[in-house]
Amino acid sequence: MDKKITSIFAYLGLIFWLIGFLAGDKEGAKFHLNQGLVLFIGSVIIGAVGIIPVIGTIVACVGSLAIFVFCIMGIVSACKDEEKPLPLIGKIQILK
């Protein structure tokens, strides 16, 4: 898989992230794989916060919308072959 496809897969959820990580161009798409992993971890945290009655539900709705927007921004960036960090989470680095 080439760099662009691997980069796009990074933002499409855990299954596609794993496919991109295991079968794709890891070195060329490392930036986007990292951003996608941070988004996935963020969505898990937001899901856990959503369990809290009332305020957790509100935070989860807003957070889920933000994650969706960040995914779209990441996909657009990957399609343009840019390494543009996402707002709020762009500086978090998990993959070395």
DOGU-481743 format. One record per atom (N, C-alpha, C, CB): residue in three letters; atom name; x, y, z. Coordinates in nm, 3 decimals. Last residue first. Glycine has a CB too. Layout:
! residues N
<site residu="ala" atome="CA" xx="X" yy="Y" zz="Z"/>
...
END
This chain:
! residues 96
<site residu="lys" atome="N" xx="0.696" yy="0.641" zz="1.766"/>
<site residu="lys" atome="CA" xx="0.828" yy="0.704" zz="1.748"/>
<site residu="lys" atome="C" xx="0.881" yy="0.675" zz="1.610"/>
<site residu="lys" atome="CB" xx="0.928" yy="0.655" zz="1.854"/>
<site residu="leu" atome="N" xx="0.366" yy="0.715" zz="1.848"/>
<site residu="leu" atome="CA" xx="0.456" yy="0.635" zz="1.766"/>
<site residu="leu" atome="C" xx="0.587" yy="0.709" zz="1.746"/>
<site residu="leu" atome="CB" xx="0.392" yy="0.602" zz="1.629"/>
<site residu="ile" atome="N" xx="0.274" yy="0.935" zz="1.996"/>
<site residu="ile" atome="CA" xx="0.277" yy="0.802" zz="2.056"/>
<site residu="ile" atome="C" xx="0.374" yy="0.713" zz="1.981"/>
<site residu="ile" atome="CB" xx="0.135" yy="0.740" zz="2.057"/>
<site residu="gln" atome="N" xx="0.260" yy="1.270" zz="2.058"/>
<site residu="gln" atome="CA" xx="0.327" yy="1.170" zz="1.975"/>
<site residu="gln" atome="C" xx="0.336" yy="1.039" zz="2.051"/>
<site residu="gln" atome="CB" xx="0.469" yy="1.219" zz="1.933"/>
<site residu="ile" atome="N" xx="0.075" yy="1.561" zz="2.028"/>
<site residu="ile" atome="CA" xx="0.089" yy="1.436" zz="2.104"/>
<site residu="ile" atome="C" xx="0.151" yy="1.332" zz="2.011"/>
<site residu="ile" atome="CB" xx="-0.049" yy="1.387" zz="2.160"/>
<site residu="lys" atome="N" xx="0.019" yy="1.776" zz="1.871"/>
<site residu="lys" atome="CA" xx="0.155" yy="1.767" zz="1.925"/>
<site residu="lys" atome="C" xx="0.179" yy="1.640" zz="2.007"/>
<site residu="lys" atome="CB" xx="0.184" yy="1.887" zz="2.011"/>
<site residu="gly" atome="N" xx="-0.252" yy="1.764" zz="1.800"/>
<site residu="gly" atome="CA" xx="-0.149" yy="1.749" zz="1.698"/>
<site residu="gly" atome="C" xx="-0.008" yy="1.731" zz="1.751"/>
<site residu="gly" atome="CB" xx="-0.151" yy="1.865" zz="1.610"/>
<site residu="ile" atome="N" xx="-0.469" yy="1.816" zz="1.955"/>
<site residu="ile" atome="CA" xx="-0.399" yy="1.689" zz="1.977"/>
<site residu="ile" atome="C" xx="-0.279" yy="1.670" zz="1.886"/>
<site residu="ile" atome="CB" xx="-0.495" yy="1.574" zz="1.957"/>
<site residu="leu" atome="N" xx="-0.550" yy="2.086" zz="1.889"/>
<site residu="leu" atome="CA" xx="-0.554" yy="2.032" zz="2.026"/>
<site residu="leu" atome="C" xx="-0.469" yy="1.908" zz="2.048"/>
<site residu="leu" atome="CB" xx="-0.695" yy="2.001" zz="2.062"/>
<site residu="pro" atome="N" xx="-0.576" yy="2.020" zz="1.538"/>
<site residu="pro" atome="CA" xx="-0.591" yy="2.110" zz="1.653"/>
<site residu="pro" atome="C" xx="-0.600" yy="2.031" zz="1.784"/>
<site residu="pro" atome="CB" xx="-0.716" yy="2.198" zz="1.636"/>
<site residu="leu" atome="N" xx="-0.323" yy="1.819" zz="1.375"/>
<site residu="leu" atome="CA" xx="-0.463" yy="1.846" zz="1.409"/>
<site residu="leu" atome="C" xx="-0.470" yy="1.940" zz="1.529"/>
<site residu="leu" atome="CB" xx="-0.539" yy="1.714" zz="1.438"/>
<site residu="pro" atome="N" xx="-0.055" yy="1.921" zz="1.160"/>
<site residu="pro" atome="CA" xx="-0.104" yy="1.869" zz="1.289"/>
<site residu="pro" atome="C" xx="-0.249" yy="1.910" zz="1.314"/>
<site residu="pro" atome="CB" xx="-0.016" yy="1.920" zz="1.403"/>
<site residu="lys" atome="N" xx="0.001" yy="1.822" zz="0.836"/>
<site residu="lys" atome="CA" xx="-0.053" yy="1.933" zz="0.914"/>
<site residu="lys" atome="C" xx="-0.110" yy="1.878" zz="1.044"/>
<site residu="lys" atome="CB" xx="-0.163" yy="2.010" zz="0.833"/>
<site residu="glu" atome="N" xx="0.158" yy="1.720" zz="0.612"/>
<site residu="glu" atome="CA" xx="0.168" yy="1.674" zz="0.750"/>
<site residu="glu" atome="C" xx="0.128" yy="1.789" zz="0.842"/>
<site residu="glu" atome="CB" xx="0.314" yy="1.624" zz="0.784"/>
<site residu="glu" atome="N" xx="0.007" yy="1.641" zz="0.296"/>
<site residu="glu" atome="CA" xx="0.058" yy="1.738" zz="0.394"/>
<site residu="glu" atome="C" xx="0.068" yy="1.671" zz="0.531"/>
<site residu="glu" atome="CB" xx="-0.033" yy="1.864" zz="0.400"/>
<site residu="asp" atome="N" xx="-0.116" yy="1.515" zz="0.080"/>
<site residu="asp" atome="CA" xx="0.022" yy="1.479" zz="0.116"/>
<site residu="asp" atome="C" xx="0.086" yy="1.583" zz="0.207"/>
<site residu="asp" atome="CB" xx="0.107" yy="1.461" zz="-0.010"/>
<site residu="lys" atome="N" xx="-0.383" yy="1.554" zz="0.049"/>
<site residu="lys" atome="CA" xx="-0.296" yy="1.657" zz="-0.007"/>
<site residu="lys" atome="C" xx="-0.148" yy="1.628" zz="0.017"/>
<site residu="lys" atome="CB" xx="-0.331" yy="1.793" zz="0.052"/>
<site residu="cys" atome="N" xx="-0.483" yy="1.342" zz="0.195"/>
<site residu="cys" atome="CA" xx="-0.506" yy="1.345" zz="0.050"/>
<site residu="cys" atome="C" xx="-0.416" yy="1.447" zz="-0.020"/>
<site residu="cys" atome="CB" xx="-0.653" yy="1.378" zz="0.020"/>
<site residu="ala" atome="N" xx="-0.415" yy="1.422" zz="0.454"/>
<site residu="ala" atome="CA" xx="-0.350" yy="1.304" zz="0.395"/>
<site residu="ala" atome="C" xx="-0.367" yy="1.302" zz="0.243"/>
<site residu="ala" atome="CB" xx="-0.408" yy="1.175" zz="0.456"/>
<site residu="ser" atome="N" xx="-0.589" yy="1.640" zz="0.486"/>
<site residu="ser" atome="CA" xx="-0.444" yy="1.661" zz="0.493"/>
<site residu="ser" atome="C" xx="-0.369" yy="1.545" zz="0.429"/>
<site residu="ser" atome="CB" xx="-0.400" yy="1.678" zz="0.639"/>
<site residu="val" atome="N" xx="-0.832" yy="1.502" zz="0.474"/>
<site residu="val" atome="CA" xx="-0.802" yy="1.606" zz="0.375"/>
<site residu="val" atome="C" xx="-0.651" yy="1.632" zz="0.370"/>
<site residu="val" atome="CB" xx="-0.878" yy="1.738" zz="0.407"/>
<site residu="ile" atome="N" xx="-0.802" yy="1.342" zz="0.703"/>
<site residu="ile" atome="CA" xx="-0.816" yy="1.279" zz="0.571"/>
<site residu="ile" atome="C" xx="-0.784" yy="1.379" zz="0.460"/>
<site residu="ile" atome="CB" xx="-0.959" yy="1.223" zz="0.553"/>
<site residu="gly" atome="N" xx="-0.794" yy="1.540" zz="0.903"/>
<site residu="gly" atome="CA" xx="-0.680" yy="1.452" zz="0.881"/>
<site residu="gly" atome="C" xx="-0.684" yy="1.385" zz="0.745"/>
<site residu="gly" atome="CB" xx="-0.676" yy="1.346" zz="0.989"/>
<site residu="met" atome="N" xx="-1.050" yy="1.649" zz="0.883"/>
<site residu="met" atome="CA" xx="-0.933" yy="1.734" zz="0.861"/>
<site residu="met" atome="C" xx="-0.809" yy="1.650" zz="0.832"/>
<site residu="met" atome="CB" xx="-0.908" yy="1.824" zz="0.984"/>
<site residu="ile" atome="N" xx="-1.199" yy="1.423" zz="0.953"/>
<site residu="ile" atome="CA" xx="-1.215" yy="1.482" zz="0.819"/>
<site residu="ile" atome="C" xx="-1.094" yy="1.570" zz="0.786"/>
<site residu="ile" atome="CB" xx="-1.346" yy="1.566" zz="0.811"/>
<site residu="cys" atome="N" xx="-1.110" yy="1.395" zz="1.219"/>
<site residu="cys" atome="CA" xx="-1.090" yy="1.287" zz="1.121"/>
<site residu="cys" atome="C" xx="-1.100" yy="1.341" zz="0.979"/>
<site residu="cys" atome="CB" xx="-1.192" yy="1.174" zz="1.142"/>
<site residu="phe" atome="N" xx="-1.204" yy="1.634" zz="1.332"/>
<site residu="phe" atome="CA" xx="-1.059" yy="1.610" zz="1.324"/>
<site residu="phe" atome="C" xx="-1.027" yy="1.499" zz="1.224"/>
<site residu="phe" atome="CB" xx="-1.004" yy="1.574" zz="1.463"/>
<site residu="val" atome="N" xx="-1.480" yy="1.584" zz="1.317"/>
<site residu="val" atome="CA" xx="-1.422" yy="1.696" zz="1.241"/>
<site residu="val" atome="C" xx="-1.271" yy="1.677" zz="1.225"/>
<site residu="val" atome="CB" xx="-1.453" yy="1.832" zz="1.311"/>
<site residu="phe" atome="N" xx="-1.494" yy="1.366" zz="1.497"/>
<site residu="phe" atome="CA" xx="-1.538" yy="1.352" zz="1.357"/>
<site residu="phe" atome="C" xx="-1.476" yy="1.461" zz="1.269"/>
<site residu="phe" atome="CB" xx="-1.692" yy="1.358" zz="1.348"/>
<site residu="ile" atome="N" xx="-1.407" yy="1.488" zz="1.733"/>
<site residu="ile" atome="CA" xx="-1.330" yy="1.376" zz="1.677"/>
<site residu="ile" atome="C" xx="-1.366" yy="1.357" zz="1.529"/>
<site residu="ile" atome="CB" xx="-1.358" yy="1.245" zz="1.757"/>
<site residu="ala" atome="N" xx="-1.619" yy="1.673" zz="1.768"/>
<site residu="ala" atome="CA" xx="-1.481" yy="1.721" zz="1.747"/>
<site residu="ala" atome="C" xx="-1.395" yy="1.611" zz="1.685"/>
<site residu="ala" atome="CB" xx="-1.420" yy="1.767" zz="1.881"/>
<site residu="leu" atome="N" xx="-1.830" yy="1.496" zz="1.813"/>
<site residu="leu" atome="CA" xx="-1.835" yy="1.585" zz="1.697"/>
<site residu="leu" atome="C" xx="-1.694" yy="1.637" zz="1.665"/>
<site residu="leu" atome="CB" xx="-1.931" yy="1.703" zz="1.724"/>
<site residu="ser" atome="N" xx="-1.740" yy="1.387" zz="2.052"/>
<site residu="ser" atome="CA" xx="-1.757" yy="1.301" zz="1.935"/>
<site residu="ser" atome="C" xx="-1.763" yy="1.383" zz="1.807"/>
<site residu="ser" atome="CB" xx="-1.884" yy="1.215" zz="1.948"/>
<site residu="gly" atome="N" xx="-1.750" yy="1.612" zz="2.221"/>
<site residu="gly" atome="CA" xx="-1.623" yy="1.546" zz="2.191"/>
<site residu="gly" atome="C" xx="-1.630" yy="1.458" zz="2.068"/>
<site residu="gly" atome="CB" xx="-1.578" yy="1.464" zz="2.309"/>
<site residu="val" atome="N" xx="-2.026" yy="1.660" zz="2.229"/>
<site residu="val" atome="CA" xx="-1.936" yy="1.762" zz="2.176"/>
<site residu="val" atome="C" xx="-1.803" yy="1.700" zz="2.135"/>
<site residu="val" atome="CB" xx="-1.914" yy="1.875" zz="2.280"/>
<site residu="cys" atome="N" xx="-2.107" yy="1.414" zz="2.345"/>
<site residu="cys" atome="CA" xx="-2.163" yy="1.460" zz="2.217"/>
<site residu="cys" atome="C" xx="-2.071" yy="1.563" zz="2.152"/>
<site residu="cys" atome="CB" xx="-2.303" yy="1.522" zz="2.239"/>
<site residu="ala" atome="N" xx="-1.960" yy="1.408" zz="2.585"/>
<site residu="ala" atome="CA" xx="-1.940" yy="1.303" zz="2.485"/>
<site residu="ala" atome="C" xx="-1.994" yy="1.346" zz="2.348"/>
<site residu="ala" atome="CB" xx="-2.009" yy="1.173" zz="2.530"/>
<site residu="val" atome="N" xx="-2.068" yy="1.627" zz="2.721"/>
<site residu="val" atome="CA" xx="-1.926" yy="1.628" zz="2.684"/>
<site residu="val" atome="C" xx="-1.898" yy="1.525" zz="2.575"/>
<site residu="val" atome="CB" xx="-1.837" yy="1.599" zz="2.808"/>
<site residu="ile" atome="N" xx="-2.330" yy="1.527" zz="2.753"/>
<site residu="ile" atome="CA" xx="-2.306" yy="1.652" zz="2.679"/>
<site residu="ile" atome="C" xx="-2.161" yy="1.658" zz="2.630"/>
<site residu="ile" atome="CB" xx="-2.338" yy="1.775" zz="2.767"/>
<site residu="thr" atome="N" xx="-2.279" yy="1.302" zz="2.910"/>
<site residu="thr" atome="CA" xx="-2.346" yy="1.288" zz="2.780"/>
<site residu="thr" atome="C" xx="-2.322" yy="1.410" zz="2.693"/>
<site residu="thr" atome="CB" xx="-2.496" yy="1.266" zz="2.800"/>
<site residu="gly" atome="N" xx="-2.171" yy="1.417" zz="3.136"/>
<site residu="gly" atome="CA" xx="-2.090" yy="1.327" zz="3.055"/>
<site residu="gly" atome="C" xx="-2.148" yy="1.308" zz="2.917"/>
<site residu="gly" atome="CB" xx="-2.077" yy="1.193" zz="3.123"/>
<site residu="ile" atome="N" xx="-2.392" yy="1.554" zz="3.234"/>
<site residu="ile" atome="CA" xx="-2.275" yy="1.631" zz="3.189"/>
<site residu="ile" atome="C" xx="-2.184" yy="1.545" zz="3.102"/>
<site residu="ile" atome="CB" xx="-2.197" yy="1.685" zz="3.310"/>
<site residu="val" atome="N" xx="-2.586" yy="1.303" zz="3.240"/>
<site residu="val" atome="CA" xx="-2.609" yy="1.442" zz="3.200"/>
<site residu="val" atome="C" xx="-2.482" yy="1.510" zz="3.148"/>
<site residu="val" atome="CB" xx="-2.664" yy="1.521" zz="3.318"/>
<site residu="pro" atome="N" xx="-2.381" yy="1.045" zz="3.383"/>
<site residu="pro" atome="CA" xx="-2.511" yy="1.104" zz="3.349"/>
<site residu="pro" atome="C" xx="-2.504" yy="1.255" zz="3.324"/>
<site residu="pro" atome="CB" xx="-2.611" yy="1.076" zz="3.460"/>
<site residu="ile" atome="N" xx="-2.105" yy="0.899" zz="3.225"/>
<site residu="ile" atome="CA" xx="-2.148" yy="0.988" zz="3.334"/>
<site residu="ile" atome="C" xx="-2.280" yy="1.053" zz="3.295"/>
<site residu="ile" atome="CB" xx="-2.039" yy="1.097" zz="3.365"/>
<site residu="ile" atome="N" xx="-2.045" yy="0.786" zz="2.984"/>
<site residu="ile" atome="CA" xx="-2.119" yy="0.705" zz="3.080"/>
<site residu="ile" atome="C" xx="-2.174" yy="0.790" zz="3.195"/>
<site residu="ile" atome="CB" xx="-2.030" yy="0.593" zz="3.136"/>
<site residu="gly" atome="N" xx="-1.878" yy="0.954" zz="2.844"/>
<site residu="gly" atome="CA" xx="-2.021" yy="0.954" zz="2.811"/>
<site residu="gly" atome="C" xx="-2.106" yy="0.872" zz="2.905"/>
<site residu="gly" atome="CB" xx="-2.039" yy="0.904" zz="2.673"/>
<site residu="val" atome="N" xx="-1.625" yy="0.884" zz="2.916"/>
<site residu="val" atome="CA" xx="-1.684" yy="1.000" zz="2.982"/>
<site residu="val" atome="C" xx="-1.834" yy="1.004" zz="2.958"/>
<site residu="val" atome="CB" xx="-1.618" yy="1.131" zz="2.932"/>
<site residu="ala" atome="N" xx="-1.588" yy="0.675" zz="2.734"/>
<site residu="ala" atome="CA" xx="-1.592" yy="0.646" zz="2.878"/>
<site residu="ala" atome="C" xx="-1.655" yy="0.761" zz="2.956"/>
<site residu="ala" atome="CB" xx="-1.450" yy="0.618" zz="2.930"/>
<site residu="gly" atome="N" xx="-1.585" yy="0.818" zz="2.493"/>
<site residu="gly" atome="CA" xx="-1.688" yy="0.717" zz="2.517"/>
<site residu="gly" atome="C" xx="-1.701" yy="0.683" zz="2.664"/>
<site residu="gly" atome="CB" xx="-1.658" yy="0.592" zz="2.438"/>
<site residu="ile" atome="N" xx="-1.352" yy="0.965" zz="2.533"/>
<site residu="ile" atome="CA" xx="-1.480" yy="1.035" zz="2.523"/>
<site residu="ile" atome="C" xx="-1.596" yy="0.939" zz="2.545"/>
<site residu="ile" atome="CB" xx="-1.494" yy="1.104" zz="2.385"/>
<site residu="ile" atome="N" xx="-1.166" yy="0.755" zz="2.524"/>
<site residu="ile" atome="CA" xx="-1.181" yy="0.835" zz="2.647"/>
<site residu="ile" atome="C" xx="-1.315" yy="0.908" zz="2.646"/>
<site residu="ile" atome="CB" xx="-1.064" yy="0.937" zz="2.660"/>
<site residu="val" atome="N" xx="-1.202" yy="0.673" zz="2.259"/>
<site residu="val" atome="CA" xx="-1.226" yy="0.578" zz="2.369"/>
<site residu="val" atome="C" xx="-1.248" yy="0.654" zz="2.500"/>
<site residu="val" atome="CB" xx="-1.107" yy="0.478" zz="2.383"/>
<site residu="ser" atome="N" xx="-1.122" yy="0.903" zz="2.125"/>
<site residu="ser" atome="CA" xx="-1.261" yy="0.859" zz="2.113"/>
<site residu="ser" atome="C" xx="-1.297" yy="0.757" zz="2.220"/>
<site residu="ser" atome="CB" xx="-1.286" yy="0.800" zz="1.974"/>
<site residu="gly" atome="N" xx="-0.849" yy="0.912" zz="2.194"/>
<site residu="gly" atome="CA" xx="-0.940" yy="1.019" zz="2.236"/>
<site residu="gly" atome="C" xx="-1.085" yy="0.977" zz="2.228"/>
<site residu="gly" atome="CB" xx="-0.918" yy="1.142" zz="2.151"/>
<site residu="ile" atome="N" xx="-0.763" yy="0.686" zz="2.057"/>
<site residu="ile" atome="CA" xx="-0.754" yy="0.688" zz="2.203"/>
<site residu="ile" atome="C" xx="-0.846" yy="0.797" zz="2.259"/>
<site residu="ile" atome="CB" xx="-0.607" yy="0.712" zz="2.249"/>
<site residu="phe" atome="N" xx="-0.810" yy="0.782" zz="1.794"/>
<site residu="phe" atome="CA" xx="-0.879" yy="0.662" zz="1.844"/>
<site residu="phe" atome="C" xx="-0.877" yy="0.659" zz="1.997"/>
<site residu="phe" atome="CB" xx="-0.813" yy="0.535" zz="1.787"/>
<site residu="leu" atome="N" xx="-0.637" yy="1.003" zz="1.782"/>
<site residu="leu" atome="CA" xx="-0.782" yy="1.022" zz="1.767"/>
<site residu="leu" atome="C" xx="-0.859" yy="0.903" zz="1.821"/>
<site residu="leu" atome="CB" xx="-0.817" yy="1.046" zz="1.620"/>
<site residu="val" atome="N" xx="-0.392" yy="0.868" zz="1.806"/>
<site residu="val" atome="CA" xx="-0.432" yy="0.965" zz="1.910"/>
<site residu="val" atome="C" xx="-0.582" yy="0.991" zz="1.902"/>
<site residu="val" atome="CB" xx="-0.352" yy="1.098" zz="1.895"/>
<site residu="leu" atome="N" xx="-0.400" yy="0.726" zz="1.565"/>
<site residu="leu" atome="CA" xx="-0.398" yy="0.654" zz="1.692"/>
<site residu="leu" atome="C" xx="-0.440" yy="0.745" zz="1.807"/>
<site residu="leu" atome="CB" xx="-0.259" yy="0.596" zz="1.719"/>
<site residu="gly" atome="N" xx="-0.392" yy="0.937" zz="1.379"/>
<site residu="gly" atome="CA" xx="-0.508" yy="0.848" zz="1.383"/>
<site residu="gly" atome="C" xx="-0.516" yy="0.771" zz="1.514"/>
<site residu="gly" atome="CB" xx="-0.504" yy="0.752" zz="1.267"/>
<site residu="gln" atome="N" xx="-0.136" yy="1.040" zz="1.432"/>
<site residu="gln" atome="CA" xx="-0.254" yy="1.124" zz="1.452"/>
<site residu="gln" atome="C" xx="-0.381" yy="1.039" zz="1.463"/>
<site residu="gln" atome="CB" xx="-0.267" yy="1.226" zz="1.336"/>
<site residu="asn" atome="N" xx="0.022" yy="0.816" zz="1.358"/>
<site residu="asn" atome="CA" xx="0.024" yy="0.867" zz="1.494"/>
<site residu="asn" atome="C" xx="-0.101" yy="0.950" zz="1.524"/>
<site residu="asn" atome="CB" xx="0.150" yy="0.951" zz="1.518"/>
<site residu="leu" atome="N" xx="-0.039" yy="0.800" zz="1.087"/>
<site residu="leu" atome="CA" xx="-0.070" yy="0.686" zz="1.173"/>
<site residu="leu" atome="C" xx="-0.071" yy="0.729" zz="1.320"/>
<site residu="leu" atome="CB" xx="0.033" yy="0.572" zz="1.153"/>
<site residu="his" atome="N" xx="0.066" yy="1.045" zz="1.002"/>
<site residu="his" atome="CA" xx="-0.079" yy="1.025" zz="1.000"/>
<site residu="his" atome="C" xx="-0.121" yy="0.905" zz="1.083"/>
<site residu="his" atome="CB" xx="-0.127" yy="1.009" zz="0.857"/>
<site residu="phe" atome="N" xx="0.345" yy="0.995" zz="1.045"/>
<site residu="phe" atome="CA" xx="0.278" yy="1.113" zz="1.103"/>
<site residu="phe" atome="C" xx="0.128" yy="1.090" zz="1.112"/>
<site residu="phe" atome="CB" xx="0.308" yy="1.238" zz="1.019"/>
<site residu="lys" atome="N" xx="0.396" yy="0.766" zz="0.888"/>
<site residu="lys" atome="CA" xx="0.406" yy="0.760" zz="1.034"/>
<site residu="lys" atome="C" xx="0.334" yy="0.876" zz="1.102"/>
<site residu="lys" atome="CB" xx="0.552" yy="0.758" zz="1.076"/>
<site residu="ala" atome="N" xx="0.403" yy="0.720" zz="0.618"/>
<site residu="ala" atome="CA" xx="0.276" yy="0.765" zz="0.676"/>
<site residu="ala" atome="C" xx="0.279" yy="0.769" zz="0.828"/>
<site residu="ala" atome="CB" xx="0.164" yy="0.675" zz="0.629"/>
<site residu="gly" atome="N" xx="0.657" yy="0.629" zz="0.556"/>
<site residu="gly" atome="CA" xx="0.604" yy="0.743" zz="0.484"/>
<site residu="gly" atome="C" xx="0.480" yy="0.803" zz="0.549"/>
<site residu="gly" atome="CB" xx="0.573" yy="0.704" zz="0.344"/>
<site residu="glu" atome="N" xx="0.680" yy="0.408" zz="0.730"/>
<site residu="glu" atome="CA" xx="0.772" yy="0.521" zz="0.742"/>
<site residu="glu" atome="C" xx="0.716" yy="0.645" zz="0.674"/>
<site residu="glu" atome="CB" xx="0.907" yy="0.485" zz="0.681"/>
<site residu="lys" atome="N" xx="0.471" yy="0.233" zz="0.647"/>
<site residu="lys" atome="CA" xx="0.476" yy="0.289" zz="0.782"/>
<site residu="lys" atome="C" xx="0.564" yy="0.413" zz="0.791"/>
<site residu="lys" atome="CB" xx="0.526" yy="0.185" zz="0.880"/>
<site residu="asp" atome="N" xx="0.280" yy="0.162" zz="0.408"/>
<site residu="asp" atome="CA" xx="0.409" yy="0.231" zz="0.411"/>
<site residu="asp" atome="C" xx="0.420" yy="0.304" zz="0.545"/>
<site residu="asp" atome="CB" xx="0.423" yy="0.331" zz="0.291"/>
<site residu="gly" atome="N" xx="0.091" yy="-0.126" zz="0.531"/>
<site residu="gly" atome="CA" xx="0.117" yy="-0.005" zz="0.453"/>
<site residu="gly" atome="C" xx="0.259" yy="0.046" zz="0.466"/>
<site residu="gly" atome="CB" xx="0.023" yy="0.102" zz="0.494"/>
<site residu="ala" atome="N" xx="0.027" yy="-0.335" zz="0.694"/>
<site residu="ala" atome="CA" xx="0.049" yy="-0.363" zz="0.552"/>
<site residu="ala" atome="C" xx="0.092" yy="-0.242" zz="0.471"/>
<site residu="ala" atome="CB" xx="-0.075" yy="-0.420" zz="0.492"/>
<site residu="leu" atome="N" xx="0.006" yy="-0.239" zz="0.959"/>
<site residu="leu" atome="CA" xx="0.069" yy="-0.368" zz="0.932"/>
<site residu="leu" atome="C" xx="0.106" yy="-0.388" zz="0.785"/>
<site residu="leu" atome="CB" xx="-0.023" yy="-0.479" zz="0.976"/>
<site residu="phe" atome="N" xx="-0.116" yy="0.013" zz="0.939"/>
<site residu="phe" atome="CA" xx="0.006" yy="-0.004" zz="1.018"/>
<site residu="phe" atome="C" xx="0.080" yy="-0.131" zz="0.979"/>
<site residu="phe" atome="CB" xx="-0.028" yy="-0.006" zz="1.167"/>
<site residu="gly" atome="N" xx="-0.343" yy="-0.035" zz="0.782"/>
<site residu="gly" atome="CA" xx="-0.241" yy="0.060" zz="0.737"/>
<site residu="gly" atome="C" xx="-0.109" yy="0.042" zz="0.809"/>
<site residu="gly" atome="CB" xx="-0.289" yy="0.201" zz="0.758"/>
<site residu="ile" atome="N" xx="-0.472" yy="-0.217" zz="0.952"/>
<site residu="ile" atome="CA" xx="-0.435" yy="-0.257" zz="0.816"/>
<site residu="ile" atome="C" xx="-0.325" yy="-0.165" zz="0.763"/>
<site residu="ile" atome="CB" xx="-0.559" yy="-0.252" zz="0.722"/>
<site residu="leu" atome="N" xx="-0.509" yy="-0.052" zz="1.179"/>
<site residu="leu" atome="CA" xx="-0.425" yy="-0.172" zz="1.188"/>
<site residu="leu" atome="C" xx="-0.381" yy="-0.220" zz="1.049"/>
<site residu="leu" atome="CB" xx="-0.501" yy="-0.284" zz="1.260"/>
<site residu="trp" atome="N" xx="-0.683" yy="0.137" zz="1.067"/>
<site residu="trp" atome="CA" xx="-0.554" yy="0.180" zz="1.121"/>
<site residu="trp" atome="C" xx="-0.459" yy="0.061" zz="1.128"/>
<site residu="trp" atome="CB" xx="-0.571" yy="0.244" zz="1.262"/>
<site residu="phe" atome="N" xx="-0.904" yy="-0.021" zz="1.011"/>
<site residu="phe" atome="CA" xx="-0.828" yy="0.035" zz="0.899"/>
<site residu="phe" atome="C" xx="-0.691" yy="0.083" zz="0.945"/>
<site residu="phe" atome="CB" xx="-0.906" yy="0.150" zz="0.834"/>
<site residu="ile" atome="N" xx="-0.972" yy="-0.076" zz="1.281"/>
<site residu="ile" atome="CA" xx="-0.946" yy="-0.185" zz="1.186"/>
<site residu="ile" atome="C" xx="-0.863" yy="-0.134" zz="1.068"/>
<site residu="ile" atome="CB" xx="-1.079" yy="-0.247" zz="1.136"/>
<site residu="leu" atome="N" xx="-1.008" yy="0.185" zz="1.398"/>
<site residu="leu" atome="CA" xx="-0.904" yy="0.093" zz="1.444"/>
<site residu="leu" atome="C" xx="-0.871" yy="-0.016" zz="1.343"/>
<site residu="leu" atome="CB" xx="-0.946" yy="0.030" zz="1.574"/>
<site residu="gly" atome="N" xx="-1.064" yy="0.455" zz="1.158"/>
<site residu="gly" atome="CA" xx="-1.099" yy="0.363" zz="1.266"/>
<site residu="gly" atome="C" xx="-0.991" yy="0.260" zz="1.291"/>
<site residu="gly" atome="CB" xx="-1.229" yy="0.292" zz="1.234"/>
<site residu="leu" atome="N" xx="-0.959" yy="0.619" zz="0.961"/>
<site residu="leu" atome="CA" xx="-1.087" yy="0.553" zz="0.938"/>
<site residu="leu" atome="C" xx="-1.127" yy="0.452" zz="1.045"/>
<site residu="leu" atome="CB" xx="-1.084" yy="0.484" zz="0.807"/>
<site residu="tyr" atome="N" xx="-0.709" yy="0.735" zz="0.960"/>
<site residu="tyr" atome="CA" xx="-0.818" yy="0.811" zz="1.019"/>
<site residu="tyr" atome="C" xx="-0.954" yy="0.740" zz="1.013"/>
<site residu="tyr" atome="CB" xx="-0.829" yy="0.944" zz="0.951"/>
<site residu="ala" atome="N" xx="-0.536" yy="0.566" zz="0.825"/>
<site residu="ala" atome="CA" xx="-0.506" yy="0.598" zz="0.965"/>
<site residu="ala" atome="C" xx="-0.623" yy="0.667" zz="1.035"/>
<site residu="ala" atome="CB" xx="-0.383" yy="0.686" zz="0.972"/>
<site residu="phe" atome="N" xx="-0.609" yy="0.564" zz="0.558"/>
<site residu="phe" atome="CA" xx="-0.656" yy="0.455" zz="0.645"/>
<site residu="phe" atome="C" xx="-0.636" yy="0.488" zz="0.793"/>
<site residu="phe" atome="CB" xx="-0.584" yy="0.325" zz="0.610"/>
<site residu="ile" atome="N" xx="-0.455" yy="0.781" zz="0.469"/>
<site residu="ile" atome="CA" xx="-0.601" yy="0.794" zz="0.477"/>
<site residu="ile" atome="C" xx="-0.658" yy="0.687" zz="0.569"/>
<site residu="ile" atome="CB" xx="-0.664" yy="0.783" zz="0.336"/>
<site residu="ser" atome="N" xx="-0.197" yy="0.667" zz="0.480"/>
<site residu="ser" atome="CA" xx="-0.228" yy="0.788" zz="0.557"/>
<site residu="ser" atome="C" xx="-0.378" yy="0.806" zz="0.573"/>
<site residu="ser" atome="CB" xx="-0.168" yy="0.912" zz="0.489"/>
<site residu="thr" atome="N" xx="-0.221" yy="0.457" zz="0.297"/>
<site residu="thr" atome="CA" xx="-0.191" yy="0.428" zz="0.438"/>
<site residu="thr" atome="C" xx="-0.228" yy="0.546" zz="0.526"/>
<site residu="thr" atome="CB" xx="-0.042" yy="0.392" zz="0.455"/>
<site residu="ile" atome="N" xx="-0.260" yy="0.610" zz="0.066"/>
<site residu="ile" atome="CA" xx="-0.366" yy="0.519" zz="0.111"/>
<site residu="ile" atome="C" xx="-0.345" yy="0.485" zz="0.259"/>
<site residu="ile" atome="CB" xx="-0.367" yy="0.389" zz="0.026"/>
<site residu="lys" atome="N" xx="-0.009" yy="0.746" zz="0.057"/>
<site residu="lys" atome="CA" xx="-0.135" yy="0.820" zz="0.063"/>
<site residu="lys" atome="C" xx="-0.249" yy="0.732" zz="0.115"/>
<site residu="lys" atome="CB" xx="-0.170" yy="0.876" zz="-0.075"/>
<site residu="lys" atome="N" xx="0.191" yy="0.540" zz="0.042"/>
<site residu="lys" atome="CA" xx="0.185" yy="0.634" zz="0.155"/>
<site residu="lys" atome="C" xx="0.049" yy="0.702" zz="0.168"/>
<site residu="lys" atome="CB" xx="0.294" yy="0.739" zz="0.140"/>
<site residu="asp" atome="N" xx="0.054" yy="0.224" zz="-0.078"/>
<site residu="asp" atome="CA" xx="0.138" yy="0.343" zz="-0.084"/>
<site residu="asp" atome="C" xx="0.109" yy="0.437" zz="0.033"/>
<site residu="asp" atome="CB" xx="0.117" yy="0.415" zz="-0.216"/>
<site residu="met" atome="N" xx="0.085" yy="-0.118" zz="0.000"/>
<site residu="met" atome="CA" xx="0.000" yy="0.000" zz="0.000"/>
<site residu="met" atome="C" xx="0.090" yy="0.124" zz="0.000"/>
<site residu="met" atome="CB" xx="-0.097" yy="0.000" zz="0.123"/>
END
